[in-house]
């Protein structure tokens, strides 16, 4: 039977068992302290927020409990279910705690779960997905080896069709072989908390989930982690994401699975509108290495522009693009800067915002002006759109064609390449290796590099 949440779910172990576990690799400082004193330490707190998942939650819980040790705990926080989810959970013969609350949204449920558990690590699990066999061992080993605040892996998707599991593959997943994990996470939402193990100390430093976000709260937290915590990635599939047609979201904004994209974009825009004012430019400078401070600053401007553009905030992106064009205009865009420009329009959500009349007008001025860096930026934006021509979706192709006609006066690949070559030949080419820029492989947390001003730190945590 599930254990009532008002009681402490702690299974005490004899001293010899604690010693055996320490000898088998559980020898962190906290574990050693526990072994010496007899104090029981919870290793992982699995927190599962749920809402109306009576038909799916049992399978999800069993996939977790099959991998638990006696030092782990599972807490289900029911956010006001009306379909008997609580009865299902309480009837299970599993070491699970259950607590119910009024429907307040996933963020409130998660924050309650954080307050009611005490594990060294936090693992947030969805109520309809399945942990893969060996997932716990994989992430624990990665966390103990790297000492990172946050470790995460991949996931795969499936759908039940006529009672059979149909593998849908991994879906969108960026190439993480270059660039910092922070950069990748800020550019796109791809990492999932269900495939993530986080140290409790990181949550204590970063803060809880933002209860203003009724959707995209997972990504909003991941963005804060990317900026303020150390990250590590393991190339292993950690969980299976179930694709189904059931309604999603809290009771106040329930929506169909098919409309998730539109709801996500709405909250995504809010996340990065806040990020624009909360995170200083020197954070983005930390993503780039180079001998010349001016070129590092230019690349940082372009990187922030790319992040804002990929989340539809083209008015912010243009501020940085125009500022970047004024920095060292006699030095050509480096290969890294060209890649950044192309990524600005290569996000999974497209680039329709670039077609806004004011945005097109400002980019047209850059292209027609005397500043060759500005011209080069516009050309590389266009080059970043070309991959859309290989897609079957007509709208991205139409958007790309409209941009190229409106700003560049061309409508085909050859025309764009011709414009690029013409600009490149007029730029001052430098053979000085000192101007070369490279991406930093990964970032240290803010506290180890530089300090965020206190007001920005507060804004970021909200």
C-alpha positions in Angstrom: 0.0 0.0 0.0 1.1 3.6 -0.6 2.3 5.4 2.5 0.4 8.4 3.7 2.4 11.6 3.1 2.1 12.8 6.7 4.4 10.0 7.8 8.1 9.8 7.1 8.8 7.0 4.7 12.3 5.8 5.8 13.3 2.2 5.8 16.1 1.9 8.4 19.0 -0.4 7.5 21.3 -2.3 9.9 24.9 -1.0 10.2 26.4 -3.9 8.3 24.1 -3.2 5.3 25.1 0.5 5.3 28.8 -0.6 5.4 28.2 -3.0 2.5 26.6 -0.3 0.4 29.4 2.1 1.1 32.0 -0.5 0.1 30.1 -1.0 -3.2 30.6 2.6 -4.3 28.1 4.7 -2.3 31.0 6.3 -0.6 30.3 10.0 -0.9 31.0 12.2 2.1 27.4 12.1 3.1 27.3 8.4 2.8 30.4 8.0 4.9 28.9 10.3 7.5 25.7 8.2 7.5 27.7 5.0 7.9 29.6 6.3 10.8 26.7 7.8 12.7 23.9 5.5 11.8 21.9 8.3 10.3 19.6 7.3 7.4 20.3 9.3 4.2 17.9 9.3 1.3 19.7 8.9 -2.0 17.2 9.8 -4.7 13.8 11.4 -4.2 11.6 10.5 -7.2 8.9 13.1 -7.5 5.9 12.4 -9.7 3.3 15.2 -10.2 0.1 13.8 -11.6 -3.3 15.0 -12.8 -6.0 12.6 -14.1 -3.7 9.7 -15.1 -5.5 6.8 -13.4 -5.1 4.6 -16.5 -1.4 5.2 -17.0 0.3 6.0 -13.6 0.7 2.4 -12.4 3.0 1.4 -15.2 5.1 4.5 -14.8 5.5 3.9 -11.0 6.5 0.3 -11.5 9.2 1.3 -13.9 10.7 3.5 -11.1 10.2 1.1 -8.2 11.8 -1.7 -10.1 15.1 0.2 -10.0 14.9 1.7 -6.5 17.1 0.8 -3.6 16.1 1.0 0.1 17.8 4.4 0.2 15.4 5.9 -2.4 11.9 7.3 -2.0 8.9 8.0 -4.4 6.4 10.7 -3.8 3.3 11.2 -5.9 1.8 14.7 -5.7 -1.8 14.6 -7.1 -2.8 18.0 -8.4 -6.5 17.7 -7.9 -7.3 14.6 -10.0 -11.0 13.7 -10.5 -10.6 10.4 -12.2 -9.6 8.1 -9.3 -5.9 8.5 -9.7 -5.5 8.6 -5.9 -7.4 5.3 -5.5 -5.2 3.6 -8.1 -2.0 4.8 -6.4 -3.1 3.9 -2.9 -4.1 0.4 -4.0 -0.6 -0.4 -5.3 1.7 -2.7 -3.4 4.6 -0.3 -4.0 6.8 1.8 -1.6 5.2 5.0 -2.7 4.0 8.0 -0.8 0.9 9.8 -2.0 -0.4 13.3 -1.2 -3.3 15.2 -2.8 -3.8 19.0 -3.2 -6.2 21.3 -4.9 -5.5 21.8 -8.6 -2.8 24.5 -8.7 -0.7 23.4 -11.6 2.4 21.3 -12.1 4.9 23.9 -10.7 3.0 24.0 -7.3 2.9 20.2 -7.2 6.7 20.0 -7.9 7.5 22.6 -5.2 5.4 20.7 -2.7 7.3 17.6 -3.7 10.6 19.3 -3.2 9.6 20.4 0.3 8.3 17.0 1.3 11.4 15.0 0.3 15.0 15.0 1.5 17.0 13.0 -1.1 20.5 14.0 -2.1 19.3 13.8 -5.6 16.0 14.8 -7.2 14.5 12.9 -10.1 11.3 14.3 -11.5 9.1 11.8 -13.3 6.1 12.1 -15.5 3.0 10.1 -14.8 2.7 8.6 -18.3 6.3 7.8 -19.2 8.5 4.8 -18.5 12.1 4.7 -17.1 14.3 2.4 -19.1 16.0 -0.6 -17.3 19.4 0.6 -15.9 18.5 4.3 -16.1 19.0 4.9 -12.4 22.4 3.3 -12.4 23.5 5.2 -15.5 22.7 8.6 -14.2 24.0 8.0 -10.6 27.3 6.8 -12.1 27.5 9.9 -14.3 26.7 12.2 -11.3 29.3 10.6 -9.0 31.9 10.6 -11.7 31.5 14.1 -13.0 30.3 15.8 -9.8 28.0 17.9 -12.0 24.9 19.5 -10.5 22.7 18.2 -13.3 23.2 15.0 -15.4 20.9 14.1 -18.2 20.4 11.6 -21.0 18.3 11.0 -24.0 14.8 9.6 -24.4 12.8 7.7 -27.1 9.1 8.0 -27.9 6.5 5.3 -28.4 2.8 5.0 -29.0 0.5 2.0 -28.3 -1.3 0.9 -31.5 -3.7 -2.0 -31.4 -2.1 -3.0 -28.1 1.4 -3.1 -29.6 4.2 -0.6 -28.7 5.3 1.3 -31.8 8.8 3.0 -31.6 8.7 6.6 -32.8 12.4 7.3 -32.3 14.1 10.1 -30.4 12.5 13.0 -32.2 14.3 16.3 -32.1 17.8 16.1 -30.6 20.7 18.5 -31.3 24.3 17.5 -32.0 25.9 18.0 -28.6 29.5 17.2 -29.8 30.5 20.9 -29.9 29.6 24.0 -27.9 28.5 24.2 -24.3 25.5 22.3 -23.0 24.2 25.7 -21.8 24.2 27.1 -25.3 22.3 24.1 -26.7 19.7 24.2 -23.9 19.1 28.0 -24.3 18.7 27.5 -28.1 16.1 24.7 -27.9 14.0 22.7 -25.5 15.1 19.1 -25.8 16.3 17.8 -22.5 13.6 16.3 -20.2 13.5 16.2 -16.5 12.4 12.6 -16.7 15.9 11.9 -18.0 17.6 14.1 -15.5 19.1 13.6 -12.1 19.7 16.9 -10.2 21.5 17.5 -6.9 19.1 18.9 -4.2 21.8 21.5 -3.5 21.3 22.9 -7.1 17.6 23.4 -6.5 18.4 25.1 -3.1 20.7 27.5 -5.0 18.5 28.1 -8.1 15.1 28.1 -6.5 11.9 26.1 -7.0 9.6 25.9 -10.0 8.0 29.2 -11.1 4.3 28.9 -10.3 3.4 31.6 -12.8 4.2 29.1 -15.6 1.2 26.7 -16.0 3.1 25.2 -19.0 6.8 25.0 -20.0 7.7 25.1 -16.3 10.1 22.2 -17.0 12.0 24.2 -19.7 12.0 27.4 -17.6 13.8 25.4 -14.8 16.2 23.9 -17.3 17.1 27.4 -18.6 17.9 28.5 -15.1 20.0 25.3 -14.5 21.9 25.9 -17.8 22.9 29.4 -16.5 23.5 28.7 -12.8 24.6 25.0 -12.6 27.1 22.6 -14.0 25.7 20.1 -16.5 26.8 16.7 -17.8 25.3 14.6 -20.6 25.4 10.9 -21.0 24.6 9.4 -24.4 22.2 6.8 -23.2 18.4 6.5 -23.5 16.9 7.0 -20.0 13.2 6.9 -20.5 10.4 6.2 -23.0 8.0 9.0 -23.6 4.5 7.9 -24.2 2.7 9.8 -27.0 -1.1 9.8 -26.6 -4.1 11.9 -27.3 -5.2 12.6 -23.7 -5.7 16.1 -22.5 -2.7 17.9 -21.1 -2.0 20.7 -18.7 -3.5 21.8 -15.4 -7.2 22.0 -15.0 -7.3 25.8 -15.7 -5.8 25.5 -19.2 -6.4 21.9 -20.4 -5.6 21.5 -24.0 -5.4 18.7 -26.5 -2.1 17.0 -27.4 -2.3 18.5 -30.9 -2.4 22.1 -29.5 0.6 21.6 -27.2 2.9 23.4 -29.6 0.9 26.7 -29.6 0.6 26.6 -25.8 4.4 25.9 -25.5 5.3 28.8 -27.7 3.2 31.2 -25.6 5.1 30.4 -22.4 8.4 30.0 -24.2 8.3 33.6 -25.3 7.7 34.6 -21.7 10.8 32.7 -20.5 13.1 34.4 -22.9 11.6 37.8 -22.5 12.5 37.5 -18.8 15.9 36.1 -19.7 16.8 39.1 -21.9 16.8 41.5 -18.9 18.0 39.0 -16.3 21.2 37.7 -17.8 24.1 40.1 -18.7 25.9 40.0 -22.0 29.1 38.7 -20.4 27.4 35.4 -19.8 27.3 34.9 -23.5 30.9 36.1 -23.8 31.8 33.1 -21.6 30.6 30.8 -24.4 33.4 32.0 -26.8 37.2 32.0 -26.7 39.3 34.4 -28.7 42.4 36.6 -28.4 40.5 39.8 -29.3 38.0 41.1 -26.9 36.1 43.0 -29.6 35.5 39.8 -31.6 34.5 37.9 -28.5 31.9 40.6 -27.8 30.7 40.6 -31.4 30.2 36.8 -31.3 28.4 37.1 -27.9 26.0 39.7 -29.4 25.3 37.3 -32.3 24.9 34.3 -29.9 22.3 36.1 -27.8 20.6 37.3 -31.0 20.4 33.7 -32.2 18.9 32.5 -28.9 16.2 35.3 -28.9 15.5 34.6 -32.6 15.0 30.9 -32.1 12.3 31.8 -29.5 10.5 34.3 -31.7 11.8 37.5 -30.1 13.1 39.1 -33.2 12.9 42.6 -31.8 15.5 41.7 -29.2 17.5 39.7 -31.8 17.8 42.7 -34.1 19.1 45.0 -31.3 22.1 42.6 -30.9 22.5 42.0 -34.7 22.7 45.8 -35.3 25.1 46.2 -32.4 27.3 43.3 -33.6 27.5 44.9 -37.1 29.1 48.0 -35.7 31.9 46.0 -33.9 35.2 45.8 -35.9 33.5 46.1 -39.3 36.8 45.7 -41.0 37.3 42.1 -39.7 35.2 39.5 -41.6 32.7 37.3 -39.7 34.6 34.3 -38.3 33.4 30.8 -39.1 31.9 30.5 -35.7 30.0 33.8 -36.1 28.6 32.6 -39.5 27.4 29.4 -37.8 25.7 31.4 -35.1 23.9 33.5 -37.7 22.7 30.4 -39.5 21.5 28.8 -36.3 19.3 31.9 -35.6 16.9 30.7 -38.3 17.4 26.9 -37.9 15.4 26.2 -34.8 12.7 23.6 -34.7 9.9 26.2 -34.5 10.8 28.1 -37.7 11.4 31.8 -38.2 8.1 33.3 -39.1 8.8 36.3 -36.8 11.5 37.5 -39.1 8.9 38.4 -41.7 7.4 41.1 -39.5 7.4 44.4 -41.5 9.7 46.3 -39.1 12.1 43.4 -38.8 12.3 42.9 -42.6 12.8 46.7 -43.0 15.7 46.8 -40.5 17.4 43.8 -42.1 16.9 45.3 -45.5 18.8 48.5 -44.3 21.6 46.3 -43.1 21.8 44.5 -46.4 21.7 47.7 -48.5 24.0 49.8 -46.2 27.8 50.2 -46.5 28.6 48.1 -43.5 29.9 44.8 -44.9 29.5 42.9 -41.6 25.8 43.8 -41.7 25.5 42.5 -45.2 27.4 39.3 -44.2 25.0 38.7 -41.3 22.0 39.0 -43.5 23.5 36.6 -46.1 24.2 34.0 -43.4 20.7 34.3 -42.1 19.5 33.5 -45.6 21.9 30.6 -45.8 20.5 29.2 -42.6 17.1 29.1 -44.1 18.1 26.9 -47.1 17.6 23.6 -45.3 13.9 24.4 -45.1 13.7 23.7 -48.8 14.4 20.0 -48.1 11.3 19.8 -45.8 7.9 18.7 -47.0 6.1 21.4 -45.1 5.3 24.2 -47.5 5.1 27.0 -45.1 8.8 27.1 -44.1 9.7 27.1 -47.8 7.3 30.0 -48.4 8.7 31.9 -45.5 12.3 31.4 -46.7 11.4 32.5 -50.2 9.6 35.6 -49.0 12.6 36.7 -46.9 15.0 36.1 -49.7 12.9 38.1 -52.2 12.1 40.9 -49.8 15.6 41.5 -48.3 18.1 40.0 -50.8 16.2 40.3 -54.1 17.0 36.7 -55.0 14.8 33.6 -54.9 17.2 30.6 -55.4 20.3 29.0 -53.9 22.6 30.2 -56.6 21.6 33.8 -56.1 22.3 33.7 -52.4 25.7 32.1 -52.9 26.5 34.7 -55.5 25.7 37.5 -53.0 27.8 35.8 -50.3 30.8 35.5 -52.6 30.5 39.1 -53.7 30.5 40.3 -50.1 33.3 38.0 -49.1 35.6 39.3 -51.9 35.2 42.9 -50.7 35.8 42.1 -47.0 39.3 42.5 -45.5 40.5 38.9 -45.1 42.7 38.3 -42.2 45.3 35.5 -41.9 46.0 36.3 -38.3 45.1 33.2 -36.3 44.6 35.4 -33.2 41.3 36.6 -34.7 39.9 33.0 -34.7 37.0 32.3 -32.4 36.1 29.0 -30.8 33.2 27.8 -28.7 33.9 27.0 -25.1 33.1 23.3 -24.6 31.2 23.9 -21.4 30.5 26.5 -18.7 31.2 26.6 -15.1 28.4 27.8 -12.7 28.2 31.6 -12.2 29.5 31.4 -8.7 32.9 30.1 -10.0 33.3 32.5 -12.9 31.7 35.8 -12.0 28.8 37.0 -9.9 25.4 38.0 -11.2 24.3 41.3 -9.8 21.9 40.6 -7.0 18.9 42.1 -8.7 19.5 40.0 -11.8 19.9 36.9 -9.8 16.6 37.5 -8.1 14.9 38.1 -11.4 16.3 34.9 -12.8 15.0 32.9 -10.0 11.4 34.1 -10.4 
